[in-house]
């Protein structure tokens, strides 16, 4: 099983809105879950898709399928990565591939 190669301790963060005590909204980053996964840096510089507007990520993260959405962040060891494109590999529900971009 591929899961034996995953490292624990990766945090998935999401920017969420909630209502405060005065009826206003507050937006904050909150931890959605802590997962195990494997990070892989992609070679080369930032690449563009054929439409010349879509940028591919600088890293790729592999994990068991979970609730990860574009705009979320994956964090570990004081490095933050922004989720660009999460995908269920071959739609088998066994492996998720997430394209990321390092937040500097």
N, C-alpha and C positions, 0 to 999 in steps of 0.2 A: 504494500500500500504506500502510496506517495506521501501520505501524512507523516510518516516517520522522518521525513526530511524537513518538516516544518519546524520553525523556531517559535516558542511561545512568547507572549508579552507584547504583541502588536496591538495598538489601540486604534479603534475606529471612532473618529469624532465627527459630529454633525452640528451645523449651525441651526439652532431651533428658536422659534418664537414662543413665548409664553406670556400670559397675562399677569401683570403685577397686582398688588393690593389696591391700587388706585384706578384700575380699569385701563391702564396703558399697556403697551406691549414691551417686552424685554427680549432682546435677542442675544443669545450666548452660545458658545461652543460647549457641548456636553459629550461625554463618552457614551457611545452607543453600546459598545461591547469590546472585550479583549479577546483576541483570536490568535491562533498559531498560523504561520505562513512562511513563505520564502521570498526574499527580495532578490531581484536580479537587475543590475544596471544594464541599460541598452547601450550599444556602442554608437559612436558618432555624436554629432550635434543634433539639435532639435530638427526633426524632419517634418515636412508638410505632406498632406495627402494630395491626391490628384487635383482636388478642387482649389488648392493653394491657400485655403483658409483654415483648414483643420490641422492643428498641430498634434503630432503624436507625443507621447510622454517620454521622459528620460529614463524611467525605471518601469519594471514590470513586477507585480506582486502576485503570488499564487497562494490560494487558500481553499478550504472547503467552502462551497457556496453559502453565502450569508447576505444580510441586508446591507450592501454597500452601494451608494448612489453617486453619480457625478456631483462634484462640489464638496463631498465629504473629504476628510483628511485622515491619513493613516500615519501614526506617530510611533516612534521608538528611538530611544537613546538620543533625545534632544534633536532629532531630525524629523521635519514635517514634510509629508508628501501630499499633494492635492490629487484627488481622484479625477482622471480625465474620462476613462471609459472602462466600466466593469462589464465583464462578459462571462457567461457560463460556457465553458469550453465544450463545444460540440453538443450542447444542450442535454448532456447526460446527467446533470445534477451531481457530479462527483468532484469537479475541479473548476475553480473560478480563476480567471485571469483578469487582472486589473492594471490598466495603463495609468501611470502616475507621472507627476512632475514635481521635482524638488521645489519647495518654497524657500526662497532665500531672503 
